[in-house]
Amino acid sequence: MNDTLQTINALRSIHGNFSEKELSQEELNQILKASMKTANASARQSYAIIVLDDRKEMRELFGYQGSRALVYCVDFNRIGQTADRLGHAYDSENIIGFITGTTDTILAAQTAVIAAASLGIDSLITNGLHRNSLDNVYKSLNLPQTSCFPLITVVLGYADEEPASQKGRLSPEFIVHYGKYKLPDNSALDRIIAEYDDPQKHIGLSDAWEKQGFRHYLDWYYTKWEGLPPKEKKIDGKIKEFQDRLVKSGFWWPENNTKEYQY
Ligand SMILES: Cc1cc2nc3c(=O)[nH]c(=O)nc-3n(C[C@H](O)[C@H](O)[C@H](O)COP(=O)(O)O)c2cc1C
């Protein structure tokens, strides 16, 4: 296996907090540079990266802390403002722009993870920000109300302790479809369930499901991790908060709503 594949194969998330050891500015610069090297649609680099170094702030914002945190936001403000500056009309504020921008943003975040690992720096990808109030996140990070959405955070640092095991993944046969998509049949479903149950694979989030009396890991997952599905499908709670925020950001237009340009 070459060095790149070895680095990728050795990836593992650090779920607890990181040690007090700090990254150097040089290492951070290298990670950021690599991250921004990632492919991006229409050469827009439709993201902003907010670098945090205050551990208390990190903990308050998304529940973890490390030497640095990179908050990756989908962001069309820069490209919109340059249009404005040059006297052009420009609009990527819609669901298509959001999906494309999200793609740029996530790819850049994962590249940061790989670059960090190549330097011996550990990481955690977390959507902890989304468990916070989004209004609070926008306020704390001074995010523009429109054309910007905080997508994902990469926490960087050095592991306090090694995870008990490296997480496995489902076999490619369940994920990769050659030529055409194929829904799994019952036999494949049973094999997927068995892979989650396999104590050697560590695919699931917890190994404690058996001790808690569950027959399968996925029984634990659907009841304990996901909780009961709501009786009525309603737009409330976090779903409403996200939808409202996407409307506010301009990425989602409610029906019959015309939009005004505002950079
Ligand atoms: C979108 C996303 C959000 C995640 N959020 C969290 C999180 O909030 N807390 C956490 O401990 N791990 C989080 N993770 C890490 C996953 O739990 C982890 O990638 C998965 O269990 C597989 O483990 P591995 O990365 O060590 O292979 C997140 C990963 C992704 C991609």
The ligand as a MOL file (V3000), in Angstrom:
LIG
                    3D

  0  0  0     0  0            999 V3000
M  V30 BEGIN CTAB
M  V30 COUNTS 31 33 0 0 0
M  V30 BEGIN ATOM
M  V30 1 C -21.3950 14.6050 9.3050 0
M  V30 2 C -20.6680 13.9490 10.4390 0
M  V30 3 C -20.9470 14.3230 11.7310 0
M  V30 4 C -20.2890 13.7210 12.8060 0
M  V30 5 N -20.5360 14.1790 14.0630 0
M  V30 6 C -19.8970 13.6140 15.1000 0
M  V30 7 C -20.1000 14.1130 16.4200 0
M  V30 8 O -20.7990 15.0900 16.6470 0
M  V30 9 N -19.4670 13.4760 17.4340 0
M  V30 10 C -18.6250 12.4190 17.2310 0
M  V30 11 O -18.0740 11.8970 18.2020 0
M  V30 12 N -18.3910 11.9330 15.9870 0
M  V30 13 C -18.9890 12.5140 14.9160 0
M  V30 14 N -18.7210 12.0830 13.6470 0
M  V30 15 C -17.7380 11.0140 13.4350 0
M  V30 16 C -18.4110 9.6750 13.1710 0
M  V30 17 O -19.0420 9.2050 14.3470 0
M  V30 18 C -17.3390 8.6940 12.6850 0
M  V30 19 O -16.8120 9.1510 11.4630 0
M  V30 20 C -17.8980 7.3010 12.4980 0
M  V30 21 O -18.3110 6.7510 13.7220 0
M  V30 22 C -16.8500 6.3620 11.8820 0
M  V30 23 O -15.7020 6.3490 12.6850 0
M  V30 24 P -14.2710 6.7070 12.1170 0
M  V30 25 O -14.3170 8.0900 11.5380 0
M  V30 26 O -13.3640 6.6120 13.3210 0
M  V30 27 O -13.9380 5.6950 11.0670 0
M  V30 28 C -19.3400 12.6880 12.5590 0
M  V30 29 C -19.0320 12.3320 11.2440 0
M  V30 30 C -19.6760 12.9610 10.1930 0
M  V30 31 C -19.2880 12.5870 8.7760 0
M  V30 END ATOM
M  V30 BEGIN BOND
M  V30 1 1 1 2
M  V30 2 1 2 3
M  V30 3 2 2 30
M  V30 4 2 3 4
M  V30 5 1 4 5
M  V30 6 1 4 28
M  V30 7 2 5 6
M  V30 8 1 6 7
M  V30 9 1 6 13
M  V30 10 2 7 8
M  V30 11 1 7 9
M  V30 12 1 9 10
M  V30 13 2 10 11
M  V30 14 1 10 12
M  V30 15 2 12 13
M  V30 16 1 13 14
M  V30 17 1 14 15
M  V30 18 1 14 28
M  V30 19 1 15 16
M  V30 20 1 16 17
M  V30 21 1 16 18
M  V30 22 1 18 19
M  V30 23 1 18 20
M  V30 24 1 20 21
M  V30 25 1 20 22
M  V30 26 1 22 23
M  V30 27 1 23 24
M  V30 28 2 24 25
M  V30 29 1 24 26
M  V30 30 1 24 27
M  V30 31 2 28 29
M  V30 32 1 29 30
M  V30 33 1 30 31
M  V30 END BOND
M  V30 END CTAB
M  END
